[in-house]
Amino acid sequence: MLKTIILLTKTTGQQPPLGALLREHNPDLVFCSALSAQDLLAIDPAVLEEARLVSFANDIAVPEKFLLRLGHGAYKFHVAPVQYPGLPTSPDNGDDPRCFSAIAQSITIWPDCRRVVGLETVTVPDDAAPMERERLAFTRLAHLFWRMSGLIAKDATELPGIIDSVESRPTFAQMN
């Protein structure tokens, strides 16, 4: 049963609103806060079996041994300058440089097994200043988190993928 959400964020200021939003869908949740890989490793291992990691706008690499102990998976919310995430880039690099995607993606120790579980795109006006571009992209990321908060806070062991990379899912023999 999902009891704990571990929020891995870029700043401590992001954690209270994200936690409040998730608590609306599951009032019994307990939250652990983290800003770094060291913070993650400091969490009591007994907590991890009934926990889910949610990384929001944080590019910290999550240690493998931590991921393997999580009972309810790990998900990363991030922005990428790609129009079609999950698809190979075209030889002519046809992505629109004004287009950004807010992506919710599973985190696994096998990169080819990660699934995109949520996606929103935004096209930034040509004349937008860098701060405006960042604001628009972050706003889209926050909207994606808001839209998916009910799924994140619930007991589902795995969120459904909308873009799946299962062609080379490891077998048990590959895991050893």
Number of C-alpha atoms within 10 A of each C-alpha: 12 21 19 20 25 22 23 28 23 17 12 12 9 14 21 13 10 18 20 12 17 23 18 13 15 18 11 12 17 14 19 17 18 23 17 16 14 11 12 21 14 9 15 8 12 10 17 23 17 18 26 26 29 24 25 23 19 17 14 13 9 20 13 11 10 16 19 14 16 18 18 25 22 24 25 21 24 23 22 14 17 20 21 16 17 14 10 8 13 8 6 6 9 10 14 12 13 15 17 25 21 28 24 25 24 25 21 17 14 12 12 14 17 20 22 23 20 20 21 16 21 18 15 17 12 9 8 12 11 9 9 13 19 15 12 18 25 16 14 22 25 18 14 20 24 14 12 16 19 16 15 25 23 17 17 13 16 15 21 14 15 13 16 16 16 11 8 10 13 12 8 7 6 7 7 5
